[in-house]
């Protein structure tokens, strides 16, 4: 199982510090599907050529178990 994690650096309204925030996460049965979804998410949020917009990152993380 693979998890795609969408991380965004945002201003904390209370402390006024920039902090990483997990915007979303999605599960996929194998690495290939996770990487395809990562590329689509990058494009959906305004990135291009496989690069996420500044202040964001999308990461596929292996969670264990058997890939389908």
Rosetta blueprint (number, residue, H / E / L):
1 X L
2 X E
3 X E
4 X E
5 X E
6 X E
7 X E
8 X E
9 X E
10 X E
11 X E
12 X L
13 X L
14 X L
15 X L
16 X L
17 X L
18 X E
19 X E
20 X E
21 X E
22 X E
23 X E
24 X E
25 X E
26 X E
27 X E
28 X E
29 X L
30 X L
31 X H
32 X H
33 X H
34 X H
35 X H
36 X H
37 X H
38 X H
39 X H
40 X H
41 X H
42 X H
43 X H
44 X H
45 X L
46 X L
47 X L
48 X E
49 X L
50 X L
51 X E
52 X L
53 X L
54 X L
55 X L
56 X E
57 X E
58 X E
59 X E
60 X E
61 X E
62 X E
63 X L
64 X L
65 X L
66 X L
67 X L
68 X L
